[in-house]
């Protein structure tokens, strides 16, 4: 399998390093902005060729992995799918934009390709998807981070992140609202919603908590299947406190599952 990666940040670097250990996988391309080629090679390795356009990605590429955020998915995702290349996406919250979701769907249909949303920093997605076959009466995602984890987000307009002494919920609303207002912080909320009843039907609570040091994700679901509660205390990638280790791991797992003869 020949793979190109969009982006060369912490998640992309982890994915490239792990997949390079697999005999049947070759990461040979990275899509980056003009002038950033040297930085991309430094991050992903000398065996990776930088490209500035989707048109430049070699024709024998089987898969493109997006690791660069909502704007990168919007800019490059439709073109990748239109070319008939499958796409793995980490910026699931971008699908809260109806126009982008439509363009991605249209491009995939035209190219005969597929876009896969990885589970990212959360678990229980398979159970939520299965539960959605029946009726879901209630679904809540609650994201808790230390105050510094909300720096640079709209939370700064709601609470004094530098002087919190107790947990504060600074957002409560739908998953679509969360994904649109917090594009760098609410991909998990969107993932839960897309696996479940939808972006407008999933309730989201975002909390700044000075009493914790890790990112905590909690899900509560009730429906005809029964009741589900899930919690994960996520660790970041080494050297980058804003990137989830499990998100990077979920990408590697998704690629390996594509290569497997017996799939999970």
KAFEN-V207613 format. One record per pair of residues at least 24 apart in sequence whose ideal C-beta (glycine too) atoms are under 8 Angstrom apart, sorted by the first residue. I is the first residue (numbers start at 1). J is the second residue. D is the distance in Angstrom with one decimal. If there is no record, write none. Layout:
BEGIN
{{I;J;D} {I;J;D}}
END
This chain:
BEGIN
{{1;25;5.1} {1;26;7.1} {1;62;4.8} {1;63;6.1} {1;255;7.3} {1;258;7.2} {1;259;6.3} {2;26;5.3} {2;28;5.9} {2;29;8.0} {2;58;7.2} {2;60;5.4} {2;61;5.0} {2;62;5.3} {2;63;7.6} {3;27;4.9} {3;28;7.2} {3;29;7.6} {3;61;7.0} {3;62;6.9} {3;63;4.9} {3;64;7.2} {3;65;6.3} {3;255;7.1} {4;28;7.1} {4;29;3.5} {4;30;6.6} {4;31;6.3} {4;51;7.2} {4;57;5.2} {4;58;8.0} {4;61;5.2} {4;63;7.7} {4;64;5.0} {4;65;7.5} {5;29;7.2} {5;30;5.1} {5;31;7.2} {5;44;6.9} {5;48;7.8} {5;64;7.3} {5;65;4.9} {5;67;5.9} {6;30;7.7} {6;31;4.5} {6;64;6.4} {6;65;6.9} {6;66;4.6} {6;67;6.2} {6;68;4.9} {6;72;5.4} {6;73;7.8} {6;76;5.6} {7;31;7.5} {7;32;7.4} {7;66;7.1} {7;67;4.2} {7;68;2.9} {7;69;7.4} {7;72;6.1} {8;32;6.1} {8;36;7.7} {8;39;6.7} {8;40;4.2} {8;43;4.1} {8;44;5.5} {8;67;8.0} {9;43;7.5} {9;67;6.4} {9;68;7.0} {9;240;7.5} {9;243;7.0} {10;237;4.8} {10;239;6.8} {10;240;3.8} {10;243;4.2} {10;248;7.4} {11;67;4.5} {11;90;6.5} {11;237;7.0} {11;243;5.4} {11;247;6.0} {11;248;4.6} {11;251;7.1} {12;43;6.9} {12;44;6.5} {12;65;7.6} {12;67;4.0} {12;68;7.4} {13;43;5.0} {13;44;6.2} {14;237;6.0} {14;245;7.9} {14;248;4.0} {14;249;7.9} {14;252;7.8} {15;65;6.3} {15;67;6.5} {15;248;5.8} {15;251;4.9} {15;252;5.8} {15;255;7.9} {16;43;8.0} {16;44;4.5} {16;45;6.5} {16;48;7.0} {17;45;7.9} {18;248;7.9} {18;252;4.6} {19;252;6.2} {19;255;6.1} {20;45;7.0} {20;47;7.9} {22;256;7.0} {22;259;7.6} {24;259;5.8} {25;255;6.5} {25;259;7.0} {28;58;7.6} {28;61;7.9} {29;57;5.9} {29;58;6.8} {29;61;6.6} {31;57;7.1} {31;64;7.6} {31;76;6.2} {54;79;3.9} {54;80;5.5} {54;83;6.6} {55;79;7.6} {57;83;7.5} {57;85;7.2} {61;85;5.7} {62;86;7.0} {63;87;7.5} {63;88;6.6} {63;255;7.0} {63;258;7.3} {64;88;7.3} {65;90;7.8} {65;251;6.0} {65;255;7.4} {66;90;5.9} {66;91;6.2} {67;251;7.2} {69;183;7.4} {69;184;7.2} {70;94;4.0} {70;97;8.0} {70;183;4.8} {73;100;7.5} {73;104;8.0} {74;100;5.3} {77;103;7.9} {77;104;5.5} {77;107;7.4} {77;115;7.1} {78;103;4.8} {78;104;5.9} {78;106;7.6} {78;107;4.0} {79;107;7.4} {80;107;7.9} {80;113;7.7} {81;107;3.9} {81;108;4.4} {81;110;7.8} {81;111;5.0} {81;113;4.7} {81;115;6.2} {82;107;4.4} {82;110;5.7} {82;111;4.7} {83;111;5.9} {83;113;7.6} {84;111;4.1} {84;112;5.5} {84;113;5.1} {85;111;7.4} {85;113;5.9} {86;113;5.2} {86;114;5.2} {86;115;7.3} {86;116;7.1} {87;113;7.0} {87;114;7.6} {87;115;4.5} {87;116;7.2} {88;115;7.7} {88;116;5.0} {88;118;6.1} {88;251;6.2} {88;254;5.7} {88;255;7.1} {89;115;5.7} {89;116;6.8} {89;117;5.4} {89;118;7.0} {90;118;6.0} {90;120;6.2} {90;187;7.1} {90;247;6.0} {90;251;6.4} {91;187;6.2} {92;117;4.9} {92;118;7.9} {92;120;6.7} {92;187;5.0} {92;190;4.6} {92;191;4.7} {92;194;6.3} {93;178;7.8} {93;179;3.6} {93;180;8.0} {93;182;7.8} {93;183;6.0} {93;186;5.2} {93;187;4.4} {93;189;7.1} {93;190;3.9} {93;191;8.0} {94;179;7.6} {94;183;7.4} {94;190;8.0} {95;179;7.8} {95;190;6.4} {95;194;6.5} {95;199;7.6} {96;175;7.3} {96;176;4.6} {96;179;3.6} {96;180;5.2} {96;190;5.9} {96;199;5.6} {97;180;7.2} {116;254;6.2} {117;191;6.5} {117;194;6.4} {118;247;7.4} {118;250;4.5} {118;251;5.5} {118;253;8.0} {118;254;5.0} {119;191;6.4} {119;250;5.0} {120;187;5.9} {120;188;6.1} {120;191;5.5} {120;244;6.8} {120;246;7.1} {120;247;4.4} {120;250;5.6} {121;187;7.5} {121;188;5.2} {121;215;7.1} {121;217;6.4} {121;232;7.6} {121;234;5.3} {121;244;3.8} {121;246;5.0} {121;247;4.9} {121;250;7.9} {122;188;4.8} {122;191;5.9} {122;192;6.3} {122;217;5.1} {122;219;7.2} {122;230;7.9} {122;232;6.6} {122;246;7.8} {123;230;6.1} {123;232;5.8} {123;246;8.0} {124;219;5.9} {124;228;6.5} {124;230;4.1} {125;191;6.5} {125;192;7.3} {125;195;4.7} {127;221;7.9} {127;228;5.9} {127;230;7.9} {128;192;6.5} {128;195;4.4} {128;196;4.8} {128;219;7.3} {128;221;6.1} {128;228;7.4} {129;195;4.6} {129;196;7.5} {130;225;7.2} {131;196;7.3} {131;221;6.1} {131;223;5.3} {131;224;7.9} {131;225;4.4} {131;228;7.0} {132;195;7.0} {132;196;5.4} {132;197;6.2} {134;223;5.8} {134;224;3.8} {134;225;5.5} {135;223;5.3} {135;224;4.8} {136;196;5.9} {136;197;4.9} {136;201;7.8} {136;221;6.2} {136;222;7.3} {136;223;4.0} {137;222;5.1} {137;223;5.3} {137;224;8.0} {138;203;7.9} {138;220;7.2} {138;221;7.0} {138;222;4.5} {138;223;7.6} {139;192;7.2} {139;193;7.8} {139;196;5.1} {139;197;6.3} {139;201;7.2} {139;202;5.1} {139;203;6.8} {139;219;7.5} {139;220;7.2} {139;221;4.8} {139;222;7.7} {140;202;7.7} {140;203;4.7} {140;204;7.6} {140;205;6.9} {140;219;7.2} {140;220;4.7} {140;221;7.9} {141;175;6.9} {141;188;6.9} {141;189;5.0} {141;192;4.5} {141;193;7.5} {141;202;6.4} {141;203;7.3} {141;204;5.2} {141;205;7.5} {141;217;7.3} {141;218;7.3} {141;219;5.5} {142;204;7.6} {142;205;4.5} {142;206;7.8} {142;207;6.6} {142;217;7.6} {142;218;4.4} {142;219;7.8} {142;220;7.8} {143;185;7.3} {143;186;7.3} {143;188;6.2} {143;189;6.6} {143;204;7.3} {143;205;7.4} {143;206;5.1} {143;207;6.9} {143;215;7.3} {143;216;7.5} {143;217;5.8} {143;218;7.9} {144;207;4.4} {144;208;7.9} {144;209;4.8} {144;212;6.2} {144;215;7.2} {144;216;4.2} {144;217;7.8} {144;218;7.4} {145;185;7.6} {145;207;7.5} {145;208;6.6} {145;209;7.0} {145;212;7.6} {145;215;5.0} {145;216;7.6} {146;208;7.5} {146;209;6.6} {146;210;6.7} {146;212;5.7} {146;213;6.0} {146;214;7.8} {146;215;7.9} {147;208;4.9} {147;209;7.7} {147;210;5.6} {148;241;7.7} {149;185;7.8} {149;208;7.8} {149;215;6.2} {149;241;7.4} {149;242;7.4} {150;185;7.0} {150;206;7.8} {150;208;5.2} {152;184;7.3} {153;182;5.5} {153;184;6.8} {153;185;5.4} {154;181;5.4} {154;182;6.5} {155;182;8.0} {155;206;7.1} {155;208;5.9} {159;208;5.9} {161;208;6.1} {164;208;5.9} {164;209;8.0} {164;210;4.5} {165;210;6.4} {166;210;7.1} {166;211;7.6} {167;207;5.4} {167;208;7.0} {167;209;4.1} {167;210;7.3} {167;211;6.6} {168;207;6.8} {168;208;5.3} {168;209;7.9} {169;205;5.4} {169;206;6.9} {169;207;5.0} {170;206;6.0} {170;207;7.2} {170;208;5.8} {171;204;7.0} {171;205;7.0} {171;206;4.0} {172;203;7.6} {172;204;7.3} {172;205;5.2} {172;206;7.8} {173;203;7.6} {173;204;6.3} {174;199;6.5} {174;200;5.2} {174;201;7.6} {174;202;6.6} {174;203;6.9} {174;204;6.6} {175;199;4.7} {175;200;7.5} {175;202;4.1} {175;203;7.7} {175;204;5.1} {176;200;5.5} {177;204;7.5} {178;204;4.3} {178;206;6.6} {182;206;6.8} {184;242;7.6} {187;247;8.0} {188;217;5.6} {192;219;6.0} {196;221;7.0} {215;244;6.9}}
END
